[in-house]
Amino acid sequence: MNISSSPIASATEAGPQGKLAGSLGTGSIVFMVVAAAAPLTVIGGVTPLGFLLGNGAGFPSLYLVSAVILVLFSVGLSAMTRQVPRPGAFYTYVDYGLGRAPGMAAAYLALLTYTSIQAAVYGYIGELLRLTLTGMGVPDMPWWLYSLGMVGLVAVLGYRHIDLSAKVLGVLLVAEITIVLVLVGAVALTGGPEGLSLTPFEPSRALSGAPGIGLMLAMAAFIGFESTVVFRDEAKNPNRTIPKATYIAVIGIGSLYALVAWGLVMAWGPGGVVNAAAADPAGMLITTTLNYLGPLGAGIINVLMLTSLFAAALSFHNVLTRYKHAMAGNGVLHRSLATVHNRHRAPSASSLAQSGVAATVVLLFAVSGLDPILQVFTWMAGVSTLAISVLMAFTSAAVIVYFRRNSSDRRMWHTLVAPLLGLVGLGITATLVALNFPLLVGELDATGTPVFGPTSITLVSLTVVALIAGLVQSGLKRRQKDALA
């Protein structure tokens, strides 16, 4: 397909102030991506569930498997970055490769992905703040009030230039990584109850238990790495910076999570880690830190869990606002969201709109009476994981089709083999996520077997609804264009 023939890709900017600007280097973009992955949130929340519900002591290996799948995906993504001059990330790539209708569907799928994961984070941080402050003597208040407070703080930072967000996220990220590496170092020095070993990475351990559920949880840890291409207009030399940042982010995230998860297994021993996770999955990381670093380390971990969640909320907010800004500039959303602040050079209108959406979603969950962690966080993280897996599979297909139709780059590994392997891996991941949704939401029959019920069917259907909404809007726009012709 000729690039210039794409209605989305060839849309004009929304006025002279529609162009974002910035000087983000590779390091700043990597900080944004890894902060969005919320290292302590994943290590403290997702990893214990991987031990308990997934493949037990073999769960660290699935972080590496996920990283391999996403590196293969990133090969094609990086090759196409040089062919796509506009921001907008995955949906723009799908548009260039597969056409306007699939591109529009991918855009709505992206909005579902990041709206869901941001809602999950706001639910978690609201409840964690409530528990922390109540334990310090502050009068008990509903979790959603704290969540709304975080929405407001994120709104202030998101309204301003992206460099400010990058600096805040960078400081928080360094603190998170430092404390977990110190914990792993302490475990390695003591040797743990069963001694140090590479047992978690043995194939028999990786395939034990329920590896499908484990892979679903491991893939969820990487949500947000798309930030590398979302910030194209605000990056220095994007044709070099974006691919480099993508590889560093994926490999760095996978290596960090595998290392720390290995450290947790060694801290309890391969034979005891599942029991430790079952006893207190939410407090496993803090308990481990208390055992190896004492009360001071446990207190630091507790505080940094809060900052980790905040960093994730801010990162996802930045991704969403830039998605909406790009979509508005392409005529998919209202043109007012394409404007850029004169002084901050940020998509401030889109940021305000996204803050309003986030506050509305939090209030809807509050009115519904949902548990902020067991339901809001868990369910929305599952929706986001399914949606992003499907979205990346679409993107891999778009890369393959694009380069088969355009002769600008014929490197087989970059434009066919790696994207095809990534497509297969992502297709398997999406299937496993969808099939395991009943277990995620706790819908079981009398024998304890997971079965699809109203909740799991509704949540899985959101991905289908998003795709259909994009296709419908594409059709309506085509009719409007034909009517004006």
C-alpha positions as CSV (number, residue, x, y, z in Angstrom):
1,M,0.0,0.0,0.0
2,N,1.3,3.5,-0.9
3,I,1.8,5.4,2.3
4,S,0.3,8.6,0.9
5,S,-2.9,6.7,0.2
6,S,-3.7,6.1,3.8
7,P,-6.5,8.5,5.0
8,I,-5.2,8.3,8.6
9,A,-1.5,8.5,7.8
10,S,-2.0,11.5,5.4
11,A,-4.2,13.6,7.7
12,T,-2.9,17.1,8.2
13,E,-1.9,18.5,11.5
14,A,-4.6,20.4,13.6
15,G,-3.3,23.9,13.1
16,P,0.2,25.4,13.6
17,Q,0.3,24.4,17.2
18,G,-0.5,20.7,16.5
19,K,3.2,19.6,16.5
20,L,4.7,18.2,19.6
21,A,8.4,19.0,20.3
22,G,11.0,17.8,22.7
23,S,14.5,16.5,23.1
24,L,14.0,13.1,24.8
25,G,17.1,10.9,24.5
26,T,17.3,7.1,24.6
27,G,17.7,7.2,28.4
28,S,14.7,9.4,29.1
29,I,12.5,7.2,26.9
30,V,13.7,4.0,28.5
31,F,12.9,5.6,31.9
32,M,9.4,6.3,30.7
33,V,8.9,2.8,29.5
34,V,10.3,0.9,32.5
35,A,8.5,3.2,34.9
36,A,5.3,2.4,33.1
37,A,6.0,-1.3,33.8
38,A,6.1,-0.3,37.5
39,P,8.9,-2.7,38.6
40,L,7.9,-2.9,42.3
41,T,4.2,-3.3,41.4
42,V,5.0,-6.2,39.2
43,I,7.6,-7.7,41.6
44,G,5.3,-7.3,44.6
45,G,2.0,-8.0,43.0
46,V,2.3,-10.0,39.8
47,T,5.3,-12.2,40.7
48,P,3.7,-13.8,43.8
49,L,0.6,-14.6,41.7
50,G,2.9,-16.2,39.1
51,F,4.3,-18.5,41.7
52,L,0.9,-19.3,43.1
53,L,-1.3,-19.6,40.0
54,G,1.3,-20.2,37.3
55,N,4.2,-22.5,37.2
56,G,5.5,-22.1,40.7
57,A,9.3,-21.8,41.1
58,G,9.7,-21.8,37.3
59,F,7.9,-18.5,36.9
60,P,11.1,-16.4,36.5
61,S,11.7,-18.2,33.2
62,L,8.5,-16.9,31.7
63,Y,9.7,-13.3,32.1
64,L,12.6,-14.4,29.7
65,V,10.1,-16.1,27.4
66,S,8.0,-13.0,27.2
67,A,11.1,-10.8,26.6
68,V,12.1,-13.1,23.6
69,I,8.6,-12.8,22.1
70,L,8.7,-9.0,22.4
71,V,12.2,-8.7,21.1
72,L,11.1,-10.6,18.0
73,F,8.2,-8.3,17.7
74,S,10.5,-5.2,18.2
75,V,12.7,-6.2,15.2
76,G,9.9,-5.6,12.8
77,L,8.6,-2.6,14.8
78,S,12.0,-1.0,14.6
79,A,12.4,-1.6,10.9
80,M,9.0,0.1,10.3
81,T,9.8,3.0,12.5
82,R,12.0,4.4,9.8
83,Q,9.1,4.1,7.3
84,V,6.4,5.8,9.5
85,P,7.1,9.5,9.9
86,R,4.1,10.1,12.2
87,P,3.6,9.4,15.9
88,G,0.7,7.3,17.0
89,A,2.5,4.1,17.6
90,F,0.9,0.7,17.0
91,Y,-2.4,1.9,15.4
92,T,-0.4,4.1,12.9
93,Y,1.7,1.0,12.0
94,V,-1.5,-1.1,11.5
95,D,-2.9,1.7,9.3
96,Y,0.1,1.9,7.1
97,G,0.4,-1.9,6.7
98,L,-3.2,-3.1,6.7
99,G,-5.3,-0.1,5.8
100,R,-7.6,2.5,7.4
101,A,-10.3,0.2,8.8
102,P,-7.9,-2.1,10.7
103,G,-5.9,1.0,11.7
104,M,-9.0,2.6,13.2
105,A,-9.9,-0.7,15.0
106,A,-6.3,-0.8,16.4
107,A,-6.6,2.7,17.6
108,Y,-9.7,1.9,19.7
109,L,-8.0,-1.3,20.9
110,A,-5.0,0.8,22.1
111,L,-7.4,3.2,24.0
112,L,-8.9,0.1,25.7
113,T,-5.5,-1.2,26.6
114,Y,-4.2,1.9,28.3
115,T,-7.5,3.0,29.8
116,S,-7.9,-0.4,31.4
117,I,-4.4,-0.6,32.8
118,Q,-4.5,3.0,34.1
119,A,-7.8,2.2,35.9
120,A,-6.1,-0.9,37.4
121,V,-3.3,1.2,38.7
122,Y,-5.6,3.8,40.2
123,G,-7.6,1.1,42.0
124,Y,-4.4,-0.4,43.5
125,I,-2.8,2.8,44.6
126,G,-6.0,4.1,46.1
127,E,-6.3,1.0,48.3
128,L,-2.6,0.9,49.2
129,L,-2.7,4.6,50.2
130,R,-5.8,3.9,52.3
131,L,-4.2,1.0,54.1
132,T,-0.8,2.8,54.6
133,L,-2.3,6.0,56.0
134,T,-4.9,4.3,58.1
135,G,-2.1,2.3,59.7
136,M,-0.4,5.6,60.5
137,G,-3.5,6.9,62.4
138,V,-5.2,8.8,59.6
139,P,-9.0,8.5,59.7
140,D,-10.2,5.8,57.4
141,M,-11.5,7.1,54.1
142,P,-12.8,5.3,50.9
143,W,-10.1,4.1,48.5
144,W,-11.5,6.1,45.6
145,L,-10.9,9.4,47.3
146,Y,-7.2,8.6,47.3
147,S,-7.4,7.5,43.7
148,L,-9.0,10.8,42.7
149,G,-6.2,12.6,44.5
150,M,-3.6,10.7,42.4
151,V,-5.7,11.5,39.3
152,G,-5.3,15.2,40.2
153,L,-1.5,15.0,40.8
154,V,-1.0,13.1,37.5
155,A,-3.1,15.7,35.7
156,V,-0.8,18.5,36.9
157,L,2.4,16.7,35.7
158,G,0.7,15.5,32.5
159,Y,-0.4,19.0,31.6
160,R,3.2,20.3,31.5
161,H,6.2,19.5,29.2
162,I,7.1,15.8,28.9
163,D,10.7,16.5,30.1
164,L,9.3,17.2,33.6
165,S,7.5,13.8,33.7
166,A,10.6,12.1,32.4
167,K,12.7,13.6,35.3
168,V,10.2,12.6,37.9
169,L,9.9,9.1,36.6
170,G,13.6,8.7,36.3
171,V,14.2,9.5,40.0
172,L,11.5,7.1,41.2
173,L,12.7,4.4,38.9
174,V,16.3,4.5,40.1
175,A,15.1,4.2,43.7
176,E,12.9,1.2,42.8
177,I,15.6,-0.7,40.9
178,T,18.2,0.1,43.6
179,I,16.2,-1.4,46.5
180,V,15.3,-4.6,44.6
181,L,18.9,-5.2,43.6
182,V,20.0,-4.7,47.1
183,L,17.4,-7.3,48.2
184,V,18.7,-9.8,45.6
185,G,22.2,-9.1,46.7
186,A,21.3,-9.8,50.3
187,V,19.6,-13.1,49.3
188,A,22.6,-14.1,47.2
189,L,25.1,-13.4,50.1
190,T,23.1,-15.5,52.5
191,G,22.4,-18.3,50.0
192,G,18.7,-18.8,51.0
193,P,17.3,-21.8,52.9
194,E,18.1,-24.3,50.0
195,G,21.2,-22.7,48.5
196,L,21.6,-20.8,45.3
197,S,20.7,-22.6,42.0
198,L,19.4,-22.1,38.5
199,T,16.4,-24.4,39.2
200,P,13.8,-21.7,38.2
201,F,15.2,-21.8,34.6
202,E,15.1,-25.5,34.1
203,P,12.7,-26.6,31.3
204,S,10.9,-29.0,33.6
205,R,10.2,-26.2,36.1
206,A,9.2,-23.7,33.3
207,L,6.6,-26.2,32.0
208,S,5.3,-27.3,35.4
209,G,2.0,-26.2,37.0
210,A,0.0,-23.9,34.8
211,P,2.5,-22.2,32.4
212,G,-0.3,-20.7,30.4
213,I,-1.5,-18.6,33.3
214,G,2.1,-17.8,34.1
215,L,2.8,-16.5,30.6
216,M,-0.3,-14.3,30.9
217,L,1.0,-12.7,34.1
218,A,4.5,-12.4,32.8
219,M,3.3,-10.6,29.6
220,A,1.3,-8.2,31.7
221,A,4.5,-6.9,33.2
222,F,5.6,-5.5,29.8
223,I,2.5,-3.3,29.2
224,G,3.7,0.2,28.4
225,F,6.9,-0.5,26.4
226,E,5.0,0.9,23.4
227,S,5.9,4.3,24.8
228,T,9.1,4.2,22.8
229,V,7.2,4.9,19.5
230,V,4.4,7.0,21.1
231,F,7.0,9.7,21.9
232,R,8.4,9.9,18.4
233,D,7.8,13.7,18.0
234,E,9.4,14.4,21.3
235,A,12.5,12.3,20.7
236,K,15.9,13.4,19.4
237,N,16.8,11.7,16.1
238,P,13.8,9.3,16.4
239,N,15.0,6.9,13.6
240,R,17.9,6.0,15.9
241,T,16.6,6.8,19.4
242,I,13.3,4.8,19.1
243,P,14.7,1.4,18.0
244,K,17.5,1.6,20.5
245,A,15.2,2.5,23.3
246,T,12.8,-0.3,22.4
247,Y,15.5,-3.0,22.5
248,I,17.0,-1.6,25.8
249,A,13.6,-1.4,27.4
250,V,12.4,-4.9,26.5
251,I,15.6,-6.6,27.3
252,G,16.1,-4.5,30.5
253,I,12.6,-5.2,31.8
254,G,12.8,-8.9,31.1
255,S,16.2,-9.3,32.7
256,L,15.3,-7.3,35.8
257,Y,12.1,-9.2,36.4
258,A,13.7,-12.6,35.8
259,L,16.6,-11.7,38.2
260,V,14.4,-10.4,41.0
261,A,11.9,-13.3,40.6
262,W,14.9,-15.7,40.8
263,G,16.0,-13.8,44.0
264,L,12.5,-14.4,45.5
265,V,12.7,-18.1,44.7
266,M,16.1,-18.3,46.3
267,A,14.9,-16.3,49.4
268,W,12.3,-19.0,50.2
269,G,13.8,-21.9,48.3
270,P,12.3,-23.7,45.3
271,G,10.4,-26.0,47.6
272,G,9.0,-23.2,49.8
273,V,8.3,-20.3,47.4
274,V,4.7,-21.4,46.5
275,N,3.7,-21.8,50.1
276,A,5.1,-18.4,50.9
277,A,3.1,-16.9,48.0
278,A,0.0,-18.7,49.1
279,A,0.3,-17.5,52.7
280,D,0.3,-13.8,51.8
281,P,0.7,-12.9,48.0
282,A,0.2,-9.2,48.6
283,G,2.8,-9.0,51.4
284,M,5.3,-11.5,50.1
285,L,7.8,-8.9,48.8
286,I,7.6,-6.9,52.0
287,T,8.0,-10.0,54.2
288,T,11.0,-11.1,52.1
289,T,12.5,-7.7,52.5
290,L,11.9,-7.7,56.2
291,N,13.6,-11.1,56.5
292,Y,16.7,-10.0,54.6
293,L,17.0,-6.2,55.0
294,G,15.2,-5.6,58.3
295,P,12.4,-3.2,59.2
296,L,14.2,-0.2,57.5
297,G,14.2,-2.1,54.1
298,A,10.6,-3.2,54.5
299,G,9.6,0.4,55.2
300,I,11.4,1.6,52.1
301,I,9.8,-1.1,50.0
302,N,6.4,0.0,51.2
303,V,6.9,3.6,50.3
304,L,8.4,2.8,46.9
305,M,5.5,0.5,46.1
306,L,3.4,3.7,46.3
307,T,5.8,5.7,44.1
308,S,6.0,2.8,41.7
309,L,2.2,2.8,41.2
310,F,2.2,6.6,40.8
311,A,5.0,6.4,38.2
312,A,2.9,3.8,36.3
313,A,-0.2,6.0,36.4
314,L,1.8,9.0,35.1
315,S,3.4,7.0,32.3
316,F,0.1,5.5,31.1
317,H,-1.4,9.0,31.3
318,N,1.3,10.3,29.0
319,V,0.8,7.4,26.6
320,L,-2.9,7.9,26.5
321,T,-2.7,11.7,26.0
322,R,-0.3,11.3,23.1
323,Y,-2.5,8.6,21.5
324,K,-5.5,10.8,21.7
325,H,-3.5,13.8,20.4
326,A,-2.3,11.7,17.4
327,M,-5.8,10.4,16.8
328,A,-7.3,13.8,16.9
329,G,-4.6,15.1,14.5
330,N,-5.6,12.2,12.2
331,G,-9.3,13.1,12.4
332,V,-10.3,10.1,14.5
333,L,-11.1,12.1,17.6
334,H,-12.2,15.7,18.0
335,R,-9.7,18.2,16.6
336,S,-9.6,20.2,19.9
337,L,-7.5,17.3,21.4
338,A,-4.8,17.9,18.7
339,T,-3.8,21.3,20.1
340,V,-0.5,21.8,21.9
341,H,0.1,24.2,24.8
342,N,2.0,27.3,23.6
343,R,4.4,27.4,26.5
344,H,4.6,23.8,27.7
345,R,4.6,22.3,24.2
346,A,2.6,19.4,25.6
347,P,-0.8,18.0,24.4
348,S,-2.4,19.7,27.4
349,A,-6.0,19.6,26.0
350,S,-5.7,15.9,25.5
351,S,-4.2,15.6,29.0
352,L,-7.1,17.4,30.6
353,A,-9.6,15.2,28.7
354,Q,-7.8,12.0,29.8
355,S,-7.8,13.2,33.4
356,G,-11.5,13.7,33.2
357,V,-11.9,10.1,31.8
358,A,-9.8,8.7,34.5
359,A,-11.7,10.4,37.3
360,T,-15.0,9.3,35.7
361,V,-13.9,5.6,35.6
362,V,-12.7,5.7,39.2
363,L,-16.1,7.1,40.3
364,L,-17.9,4.4,38.2
365,F,-16.0,1.7,40.0
366,A,-16.7,3.3,43.4
367,V,-20.4,3.5,42.7
368,S,-20.4,-0.2,41.6
369,G,-18.8,-1.2,44.9
370,L,-16.0,-3.2,43.3
371,D,-13.0,-4.2,45.4
372,P,-10.1,-2.0,44.3
373,I,-7.5,-4.8,44.2
374,L,-9.3,-8.1,43.7
375,Q,-11.7,-6.7,41.1
376,V,-10.6,-3.3,39.8
377,F,-6.9,-4.1,39.6
378,T,-7.1,-7.8,38.7
379,W,-9.9,-7.5,36.1
380,M,-8.7,-4.4,34.4
381,A,-5.1,-5.7,34.2
382,G,-6.5,-8.8,32.5
383,V,-8.5,-6.8,30.0
384,S,-5.4,-4.7,29.2
385,T,-3.2,-7.8,28.7
386,L,-5.6,-9.4,26.3
387,A,-6.1,-6.1,24.4
388,I,-2.3,-5.4,24.1
389,S,-1.6,-8.9,22.9
390,V,-4.1,-8.7,20.1
391,L,-2.9,-5.2,19.2
392,M,0.7,-6.3,18.9
393,A,-0.3,-9.3,16.9
394,F,-2.1,-6.9,14.5
395,T,1.0,-4.8,14.4
396,S,3.2,-7.7,13.5
397,A,0.9,-8.6,10.7
398,A,1.0,-5.0,9.5
399,V,4.8,-5.0,9.4
400,I,4.8,-8.2,7.3
401,V,2.2,-6.9,4.8
402,Y,3.8,-3.5,4.6
403,F,7.2,-4.7,3.6
404,R,5.8,-7.3,1.2
405,R,4.1,-4.4,-0.6
406,N,7.0,-1.9,-0.4
407,S,10.5,-2.7,-1.7
408,S,12.2,-0.1,0.5
409,D,13.6,-2.7,2.9
410,R,13.9,-6.4,1.9
411,R,16.0,-7.7,4.9
412,M,14.3,-11.1,5.5
413,W,15.0,-11.2,9.2
414,H,13.8,-7.7,10.0
415,T,10.8,-7.6,7.7
416,L,9.5,-11.2,7.6
417,V,11.1,-13.9,9.9
418,A,11.2,-12.0,13.2
419,P,7.8,-10.3,12.8
420,L,6.3,-13.7,11.8
421,L,7.8,-15.4,14.9
422,G,6.6,-12.5,17.0
423,L,3.1,-12.8,15.5
424,V,2.9,-16.5,16.4
425,G,4.1,-15.9,19.9
426,L,1.6,-13.1,20.4
427,G,-1.2,-15.1,18.9
428,I,-0.5,-17.9,21.4
429,T,-0.3,-15.4,24.3
430,A,-3.7,-13.8,23.4
431,T,-5.3,-17.2,23.1
432,L,-4.0,-18.3,26.5
433,V,-5.1,-15.0,28.1
434,A,-8.6,-15.3,26.8
435,L,-9.0,-18.9,27.8
436,N,-7.7,-18.3,31.3
437,F,-10.1,-15.3,32.0
438,P,-12.5,-17.4,34.1
439,L,-9.7,-18.3,36.5
440,L,-8.7,-14.7,36.6
441,V,-12.1,-13.5,37.7
442,G,-12.9,-16.6,39.9
443,E,-15.7,-18.2,37.8
444,L,-15.6,-21.9,38.7
445,D,-18.1,-24.7,38.5
446,A,-18.9,-27.1,41.4
447,T,-15.8,-29.1,40.8
448,G,-13.5,-26.1,40.8
449,T,-13.0,-26.1,37.0
450,P,-12.9,-22.6,35.4
451,V,-15.9,-21.9,33.2
452,F,-16.9,-18.8,31.2
453,G,-19.6,-16.9,33.0
454,P,-21.1,-13.4,32.7
455,T,-18.1,-11.5,34.1
456,S,-15.4,-13.3,32.1
457,I,-17.5,-13.2,28.9
458,T,-18.2,-9.4,29.4
459,L,-14.5,-8.6,30.0
460,V,-13.2,-10.6,27.1
461,S,-15.9,-9.1,24.9
462,L,-14.5,-5.6,25.5
463,T,-11.7,-6.4,23.1
464,V,-14.1,-7.4,20.4
465,V,-16.3,-4.3,21.1
466,A,-13.2,-2.0,20.7
467,L,-12.4,-3.6,17.4
468,I,-15.9,-3.3,16.1
469,A,-16.2,0.3,17.2
470,G,-13.1,1.2,15.2
471,L,-14.4,-0.6,12.1
472,V,-17.8,1.1,12.4
473,Q,-16.3,4.5,12.7
474,S,-14.1,3.8,9.7
475,G,-17.1,2.8,7.7
476,L,-19.0,6.0,8.7
477,K,-16.1,8.2,7.8
478,R,-15.9,6.5,4.4
479,R,-19.6,7.2,3.8
480,Q,-19.2,10.8,4.8
481,K,-16.3,11.2,2.4
482,D,-18.2,9.5,-0.4
483,A,-21.2,11.8,0.2
484,L,-19.1,14.9,0.0
485,A,-17.3,13.7,-3.2
